Amino acid sequence: MPNSDKIEIRLTLLNAAVFAAVLVSFAVTVFVVVVDKQNQDSHADVRKLADAVIASIDFDEDKTRNPNSAQPDLIMSAMPDSSSQLLQAMKLQWFNYKQQLIAEKGSFTIVPALQTTEGFQDQVNPKGIIFSKPVFDGDRLLGYVRVAQPLDKQERFVSNLLMGLCFGTAAALLIAGGGVFFLVTQSIRPLRKNMLMLRQFTSDASHELRTPVAVIRSNSAVALKYPDGIRDGDKEKFQMISSAAQQMQRLIESLLTLSKAENVSKEKSNVNLLQVVQDARQSLMPLADEQIIKVEFLVPPNLQLLICRDDLFSIISNLLENAIRYTPPGGWVKIQAASEKERVVLTVQDSGIGIASEHIDKIFDRFWRADKSRTFHGSGQGLGLTITKRLVEEYGGTILVYSKLDSGTTFKVLLNAIEF
């Protein structure tokens, strides 16, 4: 997948995630506030009704105000036909001071026993709230009022509210997701165009530079091959020219490889990992011998990868070259491979100088290199690991790095395997 597409997807997902968090927070806040307000209103209504029952208490012409004669008219009187269905669905009860039920009105069923202190009770089945309150005439206890209200309508309201918020949030997310994707696509289009132009320029410039660099290398090689007519000081200059030209050629080839990794669709085939490891090791043995570095490998002969062979060679050779360049003379480099859960795990380990923890996140950046004074063969271009990571990810793989300063480095590459 092109890098610009990955950026586009990441930006879309990030913006969608932020918008989703805002929407969900809004929906949760609305739900909590509305449900809390609903509960407060229900409790207030029940309390007001209980106070109305208390206010309707009459002593039936009993001037002594005997507690036995205290009768709440709101419960004792017949409920008119015009009474609301809500009131008929509730329950109003009057208990005397001996906690005996004297009168009740309404169809709601109350399960709990009488609560003699003022307060609310929650009833589960049938769902409702119950409010009880003792009634006093001065210091004398007259009795207890208990009012209950069903919560079936409130539950339906809460359920509908929750459903509406969920569907509304989901619909808003879908619409916003499409809008975010459109905006991200439009905003990233100039970046995509610039990246394509930069890749094309890199490819074209690299191709154009190959010929003059090849001419410089060939002429300096001829001059060095026949040194008789060259002054001693000029010979050293030709050697520097040849070395610089060789370095430029490696840079050009790396840029071309990176450009192909980003643009070109490649033909995949079943590639034997051991053969490619052997070829990569053979190509880098002169560098390893120069640094007196021992290169060992332990790769099973039956591991196969569905990959472009040149890309696999680039991955292995880049990791191997990086390990050699950052390993002191007399050190070692090991290449190992194994099959784990339908994947090939390729490991390149060295006894080199290691990588500081603050630099590990930078090693895959283009042209980034560690301190040159700590590089034992410092002609690298800073593109090898960038190319390696790009190639590995192109095939759906993963590259991991483990390192500690002055204790060596281990690169681990995970790719899909075909094992015979």
NORGITA-V946001 format. One record per residue. RES is the residue in one letter. PSI is psi in whole degrees, 0 to 359 (none if undefined). OMEGA is omega in radians with two decimals (NA if undefined). BURIAL is + if it has 16 or more other C-alpha atoms within 10 Angstrom, else -. Layout:
res:RES psi:PSI omega:OMEGA burial:BURIAL
res:RES psi:PSI omega:OMEGA burial:BURIAL
//
This chain:
res:M psi:129 omega:3.13 burial:-
res:P psi:151 omega:-3.09 burial:-
res:N psi:324 omega:3.14 burial:-
res:S psi:324 omega:3.09 burial:+
res:D psi:320 omega:3.10 burial:-
res:K psi:318 omega:3.11 burial:-
res:I psi:318 omega:3.14 burial:-
res:E psi:316 omega:3.14 burial:+
res:I psi:315 omega:3.14 burial:-
res:R psi:316 omega:3.13 burial:-
res:L psi:318 omega:3.12 burial:+
res:T psi:313 omega:-3.13 burial:+
res:L psi:320 omega:-3.14 burial:-
res:L psi:313 omega:3.13 burial:-
res:N psi:319 omega:3.11 burial:+
res:A psi:322 omega:3.13 burial:+
res:A psi:318 omega:3.11 burial:-
res:V psi:315 omega:3.14 burial:-
res:F psi:321 omega:3.11 burial:+
res:A psi:318 omega:3.12 burial:+
res:A psi:319 omega:3.11 burial:-
res:V psi:314 omega:-3.13 burial:-
res:L psi:315 omega:-3.13 burial:+
res:V psi:318 omega:3.10 burial:+
res:S psi:318 omega:3.11 burial:-
res:F psi:313 omega:-3.12 burial:-
res:A psi:317 omega:3.14 burial:+
res:V psi:318 omega:3.13 burial:-
res:T psi:314 omega:3.12 burial:-
res:V psi:316 omega:-3.12 burial:-
res:F psi:312 omega:-3.11 burial:+
res:V psi:315 omega:-3.10 burial:-
res:V psi:315 omega:-3.10 burial:-
res:V psi:316 omega:-3.14 burial:-
res:V psi:320 omega:3.11 burial:+
res:D psi:318 omega:3.10 burial:-
res:K psi:321 omega:3.10 burial:-
res:Q psi:316 omega:3.13 burial:-
res:N psi:318 omega:3.12 burial:-
res:Q psi:317 omega:3.13 burial:-
res:D psi:319 omega:3.13 burial:-
res:S psi:315 omega:3.11 burial:+
res:H psi:321 omega:-3.14 burial:+
res:A psi:320 omega:3.14 burial:-
res:D psi:317 omega:-3.14 burial:-
res:V psi:319 omega:3.13 burial:+
res:R psi:319 omega:3.12 burial:+
res:K psi:320 omega:3.13 burial:-
res:L psi:320 omega:3.09 burial:+
res:A psi:318 omega:3.10 burial:+
res:D psi:326 omega:3.09 burial:-
res:A psi:321 omega:3.09 burial:-
res:V psi:316 omega:-3.14 burial:+
res:I psi:319 omega:-3.13 burial:+
res:A psi:337 omega:-3.11 burial:-
res:S psi:6 omega:-3.11 burial:-
res:I psi:131 omega:-3.14 burial:+
res:D psi:146 omega:-3.12 burial:-
res:F psi:13 omega:3.07 burial:+
res:D psi:58 omega:3.11 burial:-
res:E psi:14 omega:3.13 burial:-
res:D psi:103 omega:-3.08 burial:-
res:K psi:341 omega:3.12 burial:-
res:T psi:350 omega:3.13 burial:-
res:R psi:49 omega:3.09 burial:-
res:N psi:132 omega:-3.13 burial:-
res:P psi:330 omega:-3.13 burial:+
res:N psi:337 omega:-3.10 burial:-
res:S psi:358 omega:3.13 burial:+
res:A psi:119 omega:-3.11 burial:+
res:Q psi:121 omega:3.09 burial:+
res:P psi:114 omega:-3.09 burial:+
res:D psi:330 omega:-3.11 burial:+
res:L psi:334 omega:3.10 burial:+
res:I psi:322 omega:-3.05 burial:+
res:M psi:328 omega:-3.09 burial:+
res:S psi:157 omega:3.13 burial:-
res:A psi:141 omega:3.14 burial:-
res:M psi:121 omega:-3.11 burial:-
res:P psi:158 omega:-3.14 burial:-
res:D psi:337 omega:-3.11 burial:-
res:S psi:356 omega:3.14 burial:-
res:S psi:145 omega:-3.10 burial:-
res:S psi:152 omega:3.10 burial:-
res:Q psi:329 omega:3.12 burial:-
res:L psi:316 omega:3.14 burial:-
res:L psi:322 omega:3.12 burial:+
res:Q psi:331 omega:-3.14 burial:+
res:A psi:350 omega:-3.14 burial:+
res:M psi:187 omega:3.08 burial:+
res:K psi:126 omega:3.06 burial:+
res:L psi:128 omega:-3.10 burial:+
res:Q psi:146 omega:3.07 burial:+
res:W psi:123 omega:3.09 burial:+
res:F psi:140 omega:3.08 burial:+
res:N psi:181 omega:-3.06 burial:+
res:Y psi:347 omega:3.07 burial:+
res:K psi:10 omega:3.13 burial:-
res:Q psi:29 omega:3.08 burial:-
res:Q psi:134 omega:-3.14 burial:-
res:L psi:120 omega:-3.10 burial:-
res:I psi:317 omega:-3.09 burial:-
res:A psi:153 omega:3.08 burial:-
res:E psi:160 omega:-3.11 burial:+
res:K psi:144 omega:3.13 burial:+
res:G psi:163 omega:-3.01 burial:+
res:S psi:353 omega:-3.09 burial:-
res:F psi:141 omega:-3.11 burial:+
res:T psi:126 omega:3.10 burial:+
res:I psi:127 omega:-3.10 burial:+
res:V psi:312 omega:-3.05 burial:-
res:P psi:156 omega:3.05 burial:-
res:A psi:164 omega:-3.11 burial:-
res:L psi:133 omega:3.04 burial:+
res:Q psi:120 omega:-3.00 burial:+
res:T psi:354 omega:3.07 burial:-
res:T psi:153 omega:-3.12 burial:-
res:E psi:132 omega:3.11 burial:-
res:G psi:175 omega:-3.10 burial:-
res:F psi:151 omega:3.02 burial:+
res:Q psi:143 omega:3.06 burial:-
res:D psi:129 omega:3.11 burial:-
res:Q psi:132 omega:-3.05 burial:+
res:V psi:315 omega:-3.06 burial:-
res:N psi:111 omega:-0.11 burial:-
res:P psi:153 omega:-3.05 burial:-
res:K psi:128 omega:3.12 burial:+
res:G psi:173 omega:3.04 burial:+
res:I psi:145 omega:-3.07 burial:+
res:I psi:133 omega:3.09 burial:+
res:F psi:127 omega:3.13 burial:+
res:S psi:145 omega:-3.14 burial:+
res:K psi:126 omega:3.05 burial:+
res:P psi:148 omega:-3.10 burial:+
res:V psi:130 omega:-3.11 burial:+
res:F psi:146 omega:2.96 burial:-
res:D psi:95 omega:-2.98 burial:-
res:G psi:241 omega:3.11 burial:-
res:D psi:356 omega:-3.08 burial:-
res:R psi:135 omega:3.08 burial:-
res:L psi:119 omega:3.12 burial:-
res:L psi:323 omega:-3.10 burial:+
res:G psi:203 omega:-3.08 burial:+
res:Y psi:138 omega:3.03 burial:+
res:V psi:135 omega:3.07 burial:+
res:R psi:127 omega:-3.12 burial:+
res:V psi:132 omega:3.14 burial:+
res:A psi:143 omega:3.13 burial:+
res:Q psi:129 omega:3.08 burial:+
res:P psi:152 omega:-3.10 burial:+
res:L psi:20 omega:-3.12 burial:+
res:D psi:320 omega:3.12 burial:-
res:K psi:320 omega:3.10 burial:-
res:Q psi:322 omega:3.12 burial:+
res:E psi:319 omega:3.10 burial:-
res:R psi:322 omega:3.11 burial:-
res:F psi:315 omega:-3.14 burial:-
res:V psi:319 omega:3.13 burial:+
res:S psi:316 omega:3.12 burial:-
res:N psi:322 omega:3.11 burial:-
res:L psi:314 omega:-3.14 burial:+
res:L psi:317 omega:3.14 burial:+
res:M psi:317 omega:3.14 burial:-
res:G psi:318 omega:3.13 burial:-
res:L psi:320 omega:3.14 burial:+
res:C psi:310 omega:3.14 burial:-
res:F psi:321 omega:3.12 burial:-
res:G psi:318 omega:3.12 burial:-
res:T psi:317 omega:3.14 burial:+
res:A psi:316 omega:3.13 burial:-
res:A psi:318 omega:3.12 burial:-
res:A psi:322 omega:3.12 burial:-
res:L psi:318 omega:3.13 burial:+
res:L psi:314 omega:-3.14 burial:-
res:I psi:315 omega:-3.14 burial:-
res:A psi:323 omega:3.12 burial:+
res:G psi:316 omega:3.09 burial:+
res:G psi:319 omega:3.11 burial:-
res:G psi:318 omega:3.13 burial:-
res:V psi:317 omega:3.13 burial:+
res:F psi:318 omega:3.12 burial:+
res:F psi:315 omega:-3.12 burial:-
res:L psi:318 omega:3.13 burial:-
res:V psi:318 omega:3.13 burial:+
res:T psi:317 omega:3.14 burial:+
res:Q psi:320 omega:-3.09 burial:-
res:S psi:332 omega:-3.10 burial:-
res:I psi:352 omega:-3.12 burial:+
res:R psi:316 omega:3.08 burial:-
res:P psi:322 omega:3.11 burial:-
res:L psi:318 omega:3.11 burial:-
res:R psi:318 omega:3.14 burial:+
res:K psi:317 omega:3.13 burial:-
res:N psi:321 omega:3.12 burial:-
res:M psi:320 omega:3.10 burial:-
res:L psi:320 omega:3.12 burial:-
res:M psi:319 omega:3.13 burial:-
res:L psi:318 omega:3.11 burial:-
res:R psi:318 omega:3.14 burial:+
res:Q psi:319 omega:3.11 burial:-
res:F psi:317 omega:3.13 burial:-
res:T psi:316 omega:-3.14 burial:+
res:S psi:314 omega:-3.12 burial:+
res:D psi:315 omega:-3.12 burial:-
res:A psi:320 omega:-3.14 burial:-
res:S psi:317 omega:3.11 burial:+
res:H psi:317 omega:-3.12 burial:-
res:E psi:328 omega:-3.10 burial:-
res:L psi:341 omega:-3.08 burial:-
res:R psi:318 omega:-3.08 burial:-
res:T psi:308 omega:3.13 burial:-
res:P psi:325 omega:3.12 burial:-
res:V psi:319 omega:3.11 burial:+
res:A psi:321 omega:3.10 burial:-
res:V psi:316 omega:3.12 burial:-
res:I psi:315 omega:-3.12 burial:+
res:R psi:316 omega:-3.08 burial:+
res:S psi:319 omega:-3.14 burial:-
res:N psi:320 omega:3.11 burial:-
res:S psi:327 omega:3.11 burial:+
res:A psi:321 omega:3.11 burial:-
res:V psi:316 omega:-3.14 burial:-
res:A psi:321 omega:-3.14 burial:+
res:L psi:336 omega:-3.13 burial:+
res:K psi:331 omega:3.11 burial:-
res:Y psi:78 omega:-3.02 burial:-
res:P psi:3 omega:-3.03 burial:-
res:D psi:321 omega:-3.10 burial:-
res:G psi:13 omega:-3.10 burial:-
res:I psi:136 omega:3.07 burial:-
res:R psi:157 omega:-3.08 burial:-
res:D psi:319 omega:3.13 burial:-
res:G psi:324 omega:3.12 burial:-
res:D psi:328 omega:3.12 burial:-
res:K psi:317 omega:3.12 burial:+
res:E psi:324 omega:3.12 burial:-
res:K psi:319 omega:3.10 burial:-
res:F psi:324 omega:3.09 burial:+
res:Q psi:319 omega:3.10 burial:+
res:M psi:320 omega:3.10 burial:-
res:I psi:316 omega:-3.14 burial:+
res:S psi:318 omega:3.14 burial:+
res:S psi:317 omega:3.13 burial:-
res:A psi:320 omega:3.12 burial:+
res:A psi:321 omega:3.11 burial:+
res:Q psi:321 omega:3.11 burial:+
res:Q psi:318 omega:3.10 burial:-
res:M psi:321 omega:3.13 burial:+
res:Q psi:319 omega:3.11 burial:+
res:R psi:320 omega:3.11 burial:-
res:L psi:317 omega:-3.14 burial:+
res:I psi:316 omega:3.13 burial:+
res:E psi:323 omega:3.11 burial:-
res:S psi:318 omega:3.11 burial:+
res:L psi:320 omega:3.10 burial:+
res:L psi:318 omega:3.12 burial:+
res:T psi:317 omega:3.13 burial:+
res:L psi:320 omega:3.11 burial:+
res:S psi:318 omega:3.11 burial:+
res:K psi:323 omega:-3.14 burial:+
res:A psi:333 omega:-3.08 burial:+
res:E psi:340 omega:-2.96 burial:+
res:N psi:325 omega:-2.91 burial:-
res:V psi:134 omega:3.00 burial:-
res:S psi:129 omega:-3.03 burial:-
res:K psi:154 omega:3.12 burial:-
res:E psi:124 omega:-3.12 burial:-
res:K psi:153 omega:3.07 burial:-
res:S psi:168 omega:3.09 burial:-
res:N psi:118 omega:-3.06 burial:-
res:V psi:132 omega:3.10 burial:+
res:N psi:121 omega:-3.06 burial:+
res:L psi:320 omega:-3.09 burial:+
res:L psi:317 omega:-3.13 burial:+
res:Q psi:319 omega:-3.13 burial:-
res:V psi:321 omega:3.09 burial:+
res:V psi:318 omega:3.12 burial:+
res:Q psi:318 omega:3.13 burial:-
res:D psi:318 omega:3.14 burial:-
res:A psi:318 omega:3.12 burial:+
res:R psi:318 omega:-3.12 burial:+
res:Q psi:320 omega:-3.11 burial:-
res:S psi:335 omega:-3.09 burial:-
res:L psi:4 omega:3.14 burial:+
res:M psi:323 omega:3.08 burial:+
res:P psi:318 omega:3.10 burial:-
res:L psi:319 omega:3.13 burial:-
res:A psi:319 omega:3.12 burial:+
res:D psi:323 omega:3.12 burial:-
res:E psi:324 omega:-3.13 burial:-
res:Q psi:4 omega:-3.12 burial:+
res:I psi:52 omega:-3.13 burial:+
res:I psi:131 omega:-3.14 burial:+
res:K psi:125 omega:-3.14 burial:+
res:V psi:117 omega:-3.13 burial:+
res:E psi:153 omega:3.06 burial:-
res:F psi:146 omega:3.11 burial:+
res:L psi:94 omega:-3.06 burial:-
res:V psi:125 omega:3.09 burial:+
res:P psi:146 omega:-3.07 burial:-
res:P psi:352 omega:-3.00 burial:-
res:N psi:10 omega:-3.12 burial:-
res:L psi:126 omega:-3.12 burial:+
res:Q psi:144 omega:3.10 burial:+
res:L psi:140 omega:3.03 burial:+
res:L psi:97 omega:-2.96 burial:+
res:I psi:163 omega:2.99 burial:+
res:C psi:127 omega:-3.04 burial:+
res:R psi:320 omega:3.13 burial:+
res:D psi:323 omega:3.12 burial:-
res:D psi:318 omega:3.11 burial:+
res:L psi:321 omega:3.09 burial:+
res:F psi:318 omega:3.12 burial:+
res:S psi:317 omega:3.13 burial:+
res:I psi:309 omega:-3.08 burial:+
res:I psi:314 omega:-3.10 burial:+
res:S psi:323 omega:3.11 burial:+
res:N psi:316 omega:3.12 burial:+
res:L psi:319 omega:-3.13 burial:+
res:L psi:316 omega:3.13 burial:+
res:E psi:319 omega:3.11 burial:+
res:N psi:318 omega:3.14 burial:+
res:A psi:319 omega:-3.13 burial:+
res:I psi:317 omega:-3.07 burial:+
res:R psi:329 omega:-3.08 burial:+
res:Y psi:26 omega:3.08 burial:+
res:T psi:130 omega:-3.13 burial:+
res:P psi:155 omega:3.08 burial:+
res:P psi:139 omega:-3.12 burial:+
res:G psi:359 omega:-3.13 burial:-
res:G psi:193 omega:-3.09 burial:+
res:W psi:155 omega:3.05 burial:+
res:V psi:134 omega:-3.12 burial:+
res:K psi:135 omega:3.05 burial:+
res:I psi:124 omega:3.14 burial:+
res:Q psi:154 omega:3.11 burial:+
res:A psi:148 omega:3.12 burial:+
res:A psi:159 omega:3.10 burial:-
res:S psi:127 omega:-3.14 burial:+
res:E psi:112 omega:3.05 burial:-
res:K psi:58 omega:3.08 burial:-
res:E psi:23 omega:3.08 burial:-
res:R psi:148 omega:3.02 burial:+
res:V psi:129 omega:3.08 burial:+
res:V psi:110 omega:3.13 burial:+
res:L psi:125 omega:-3.09 burial:+
res:T psi:129 omega:3.04 burial:+
res:V psi:114 omega:-3.06 burial:+
res:Q psi:143 omega:3.13 burial:+
res:D psi:166 omega:3.09 burial:+
res:S psi:33 omega:-3.01 burial:+
res:G psi:200 omega:-3.00 burial:+
res:I psi:348 omega:3.12 burial:+
res:G psi:179 omega:-3.11 burial:+
res:I psi:132 omega:3.08 burial:+
res:A psi:145 omega:-3.07 burial:-
res:S psi:326 omega:-3.12 burial:-
res:E psi:352 omega:-3.13 burial:-
res:H psi:349 omega:-3.04 burial:-
res:I psi:322 omega:-3.13 burial:-
res:D psi:349 omega:-3.06 burial:-
res:K psi:347 omega:-2.95 burial:-
res:I psi:341 omega:3.13 burial:+
res:F psi:2 omega:3.09 burial:+
res:D psi:149 omega:-3.14 burial:-
res:R psi:136 omega:3.04 burial:-
res:F psi:10 omega:3.08 burial:-
res:W psi:134 omega:3.08 burial:-
res:R psi:153 omega:3.08 burial:+
res:A psi:176 omega:3.14 burial:+
res:D psi:120 omega:-3.09 burial:-
res:K psi:330 omega:-3.13 burial:-
res:S psi:343 omega:3.13 burial:-
res:R psi:7 omega:3.13 burial:-
res:T psi:125 omega:-3.04 burial:+
res:F psi:344 omega:3.04 burial:+
res:H psi:84 omega:-2.83 burial:+
res:G psi:34 omega:3.14 burial:-
res:S psi:13 omega:3.09 burial:-
res:G psi:158 omega:-3.05 burial:+
res:Q psi:354 omega:-3.13 burial:+
res:G psi:18 omega:3.13 burial:+
res:L psi:346 omega:-3.05 burial:+
res:G psi:311 omega:-3.12 burial:+
res:L psi:328 omega:3.07 burial:+
res:T psi:314 omega:3.11 burial:+
res:I psi:317 omega:-3.12 burial:+
res:T psi:311 omega:-3.14 burial:+
res:K psi:318 omega:3.14 burial:+
res:R psi:318 omega:-3.14 burial:+
res:L psi:317 omega:-3.14 burial:+
res:V psi:314 omega:-3.12 burial:+
res:E psi:331 omega:3.10 burial:-
res:E psi:329 omega:3.14 burial:+
res:Y psi:19 omega:3.09 burial:+
res:G psi:21 omega:-3.13 burial:-
res:G psi:183 omega:-3.13 burial:+
res:T psi:140 omega:3.06 burial:+
res:I psi:130 omega:-3.11 burial:+
res:L psi:152 omega:3.13 burial:-
res:V psi:135 omega:3.08 burial:+
res:Y psi:126 omega:-3.08 burial:-
res:S psi:154 omega:3.05 burial:+
res:K psi:135 omega:-3.07 burial:-
res:L psi:130 omega:3.13 burial:-
res:D psi:16 omega:-3.13 burial:-
res:S psi:16 omega:3.09 burial:-
res:G psi:171 omega:-3.08 burial:+
res:T psi:146 omega:3.07 burial:+
res:T psi:123 omega:3.01 burial:+
res:F psi:133 omega:3.14 burial:+
res:K psi:123 omega:-3.14 burial:+
res:V psi:129 omega:3.12 burial:+
res:L psi:120 omega:-3.14 burial:+
res:L psi:154 omega:3.10 burial:+
res:N psi:137 omega:-3.01 burial:+
res:A psi:155 omega:2.93 burial:+
res:I psi:109 omega:-3.03 burial:+
res:E psi:132 omega:3.13 burial:-
res:F psi:none omega:NA burial:-
//
